[in-house]
C-alpha cells in the first residue's frame, strides 16, 4: 500500500512538472528556470527513493536535500510571484505556508535517500 501511495505522489509531481513546462516555458525568468531545474533534480531523487534505484551518491543527495529545501522554503514564503514573468497577486502568507505541506513527502523521500 505504501509503495502505491508513493507512486501516485510521484506521478502527481511529475504531471505538475509537465503542466508547468507546457504552460509557462515561454515566461521563464532566471529564478523560474532555477526553480524548474531544482524541481527536476528533486523529482529524480523521489523517483530514486520510490523505485530503490541508485542515481547519485548519498553525498549528492545530501546537497540536493539542503539546497532544494532552502530554495522551496524561500520561494514559497518570500518570492512566489517572481518565478514567472507574468504579474501575479501575492497570496496570503498562510496559503504560501500551506504549499510547503504539499512538498513535505518529496523532501521526506530525499531525506531517506540521503541520510538513511
Rosetta blueprint (number, residue, H / E / L):
1 X L
2 X H
3 X H
4 X H
5 X H
6 X H
7 X H
8 X H
9 X H
10 X H
11 X H
12 X H
13 X H
14 X H
15 X H
16 X H
17 X H
18 X H
19 X H
20 X H
21 X H
22 X H
23 X H
24 X H
25 X H
26 X H
27 X H
28 X E
29 X L
30 X H
31 X H
32 X H
33 X H
34 X H
35 X H
36 X H
37 X H
38 X H
39 X H
40 X H
41 X H
42 X H
43 X H
44 X H
45 X H
46 X H
47 X H
48 X H
49 X H
50 X H
51 X H
52 X L
53 X L
54 X L
55 X L
56 X L
57 X L
58 X H
59 X H
60 X H
61 X H
62 X H
63 X H
64 X H
65 X H
66 X H
67 X H
68 X H
69 X H
70 X H
71 X H
72 X H
73 X H
74 X H
75 X H
76 X H
77 X H
78 X L
79 X L
80 X H
81 X H
82 X H
83 X L
84 X E
85 X L
86 X L
87 X L
88 X L
89 X L
90 X L
91 X L
92 X L
93 X H
94 X H
95 X H
96 X H
97 X H
98 X H
99 X H
100 X H
101 X H
102 X H
103 X H
104 X H
105 X H
106 X H
107 X H
108 X H
109 X H
110 X H
111 X H
112 X H
113 X H
114 X H
115 X H
116 X L
